[in-house]
Amino acid sequence: MPRSVNNVASRAKRKRILNLTKGYFGARKNVWTVAKNTWEKGLTYAYRDRKTKKRNFRALWILRINAAARLEGFSYSKLMGCLHKAGIEINRKVLADLAVNHPEAFKAIVEKAKTA
């Protein structure tokens, strides 16, 4: 019995991956094995960096909150402790946005935390 190979599907798969690697440098865009390896490694980077992105943004928010809190005479940790004690449940993303774009609202939240 002759060997049966689904050439149409194989070519379609190669073509799809080569289309995904368009714009890559050198052989990474047009040599099948190199392009496939590059594309697969790119997927692992994408998965890893979706986690890293969350880490980086949290660090950025903390940095912004700390800078704004110090202008009000607080450190980041003291401010977060006071907010928790006062029962003000506001996440770091919103707090950082207020600190950067609406300093008067941030100041009001700090004052509320100070009193509690």
C-alpha positions, -999 to 999 in steps of 0.1 A, spaced: 0 0 0 14 34 -9 22 60 17 -5 86 21 6 121 30 -18 150 34 3 175 14 -24 201 13 -27 204 51 11 203 55 17 231 30 -12 251 46 4 247 80 38 258 68 23 288 49 4 299 80 35 299 102 56 316 75 29 343 73 31 347 110 68 352 109 67 380 82 88 409 92 114 388 111 151 393 103 170 371 79 162 334 77 137 337 105 111 348 81 115 324 52 134 292 62 108 268 75 127 252 105 142 285 116 108 303 113 90 276 131 115 276 160 114 314 162 76 315 162 74 288 189 99 307 211 79 338 205 48 321 220 67 312 251 79 348 254 43 360 250 31 337 277 59 347 301 56 384 294 18 385 300 27 376 336 57 400 337 35 429 324 12 426 355 43 427 377 57 458 359 25 477 361 20 470 398 56 482 404 48 514 384 16 521 403 34 516 437 61 540 425 36 567 415 16 563 447 47 565 468 59 597 450 25 614 455 22 602 491 56 617 500 43 651 488 16 647 514 40 637 541 34 599 540 54 569 529 38 543 507 35 517 534 21 541 560 -5 554 535 -16 519 525 -18 510 562 -39 541 570 -62 534 540 -67 498 552 -75 510 587 -99 536 574 -117 509 554 -110 527 521 -109 499 495 -93 514 465 -69 495 443 -34 506 433 -43 512 397 -70 537 405 -50 553 433 -20 558 409 -42 573 383 -56 597 408 -21 606 420 -10 614 385 -41 629 369 -62 642 398 -39 653 426 -67 671 445 -87 639 446 -57 620 458 -51 646 485 -87 642 497 -82 604 500 -50 610 520 -68 634 543 -96 609 548 -70 582 556 -52 605 581 -83 611 601 -91 574 605 
